[in-house]
Amino acid sequence: MADILRFPPNRTQAPDREPEPLWREVLGRSLRATREEQGGRLVDVAERAGISPQYLSEIERGRKEPSSEMIAAVTGALGIDLAGLLIGIAGDVRRPRGTGPVARRRPTGPVLMAA
């Protein structure tokens, strides 16, 4: 009976791998890195976005899962392209653990756009 396959297979994390990051954490790190790169203050960016500084801080720390409207407001307040931010986040999620975030990354090849 030892040859019986488990279905679904056991998906325990390998001990030498870090867990995958949560999307909201990668988003928050990227937004914070962008704001700090620009020399912006949290209170100023929050005011331009129309949200409280506390809420923006929670987004940047990965504590809140912001709506698409909130993300658009923050990227607008930072003056960055939403698509570029999302491409950078996708790269951060795919990057091996232990490397820092990339705030904005431009596509280097063809980009598939949903219709």
N, C-alpha and C positions, 0 to 999 in steps of 0.2 A: 503494500500500500504506500510505500515511500515514494513511488513514482507518480502519484496523483498530483496533477498540476492544480495550484490554487487559482481560482478565478473569482474576482480579478486578482492579478498578481500583487504581492505585498509591495507597497510603495514606501517603505521606510527610507528615511534620509540616510545616505551614506555618511559614516562618521567623519570623513575628511572633507565634506562639502558643507558650506554655509547654506542656510535656507535662502530661497529666492526672496528678494526684497518685495515688499508691498508696493504697488503702483503709487499709492498716495505718498509713501516715503520718498520714492525717487522723484516724484513731481515736486514735493516740498523742498528737497535738497537742491533741485535745479532752479526753482524760483528764488530761493535764498541766495544761491551762488550768483545768479543774474543780478539780483538787487545789490548785493555787496560789490560785485564787479563794477556796477555803475556808481557806487558810492551813495546809494539811496538809503534813506532812513525808513524803517518799518512804518512809522506813523505817517510819513508823507505818501508812501506808496499806497497804504491802506486808505487814506483820505481820497486820493485820486481814483481808487477802485470803488469807493463808496461802501467800504466795509470797515469794521472795527479793527484796530491794531491787534487786539487779542485774537480775533478770528484769523487774521493773516498770519500771526505767529503760530497758531495751531496748524494752519495749512503747511507752513514752512517746516514745522517739526514732524509732519506726517501723522498728526493726531486726528485730523478731519479729512473726510472724503468730500471735497468741494464739488458742487454741481458744475456742469459745463458753462453755465452763465457766470459763475464765480471765477472760474479759470480764465474765461474770456475777459472779465473785468480786470483781473490782476495782470494778465499779459498786456492788456491795453494800457494799464497804468505804468507798466514797465517799458512800454514802447517796443515790445518784441512781437514777432510773428508766432501765432499759435501753432501753425504747422511745423515750423522749425523747432519749437519747444518740444512738441510731441515726437518728432523724429529723434531729437537728442535723448529724450527719455527712453524711447525704444532701444537705442544704442546702449544706454546705461543699464537697462534690465538685462540685456544680452551679454554685457561685458563680464569677464571673470571678477569675482568678488575681491574687494580690497583696493580697487582703483577708484579714483574720485569721479564725481559727476561732470558731465559736459553740459554747460548751461544751454548752449545753442549749437546746433550742428547743421550745416547745410547739406542737402543730398548731393552725392557725387555721381549718381547714375540716374537711370530712369526711375520715376516715382509713379506708383500705381495710385490713381485717385478714384474714389468711389463716386458713382454718378448719382 
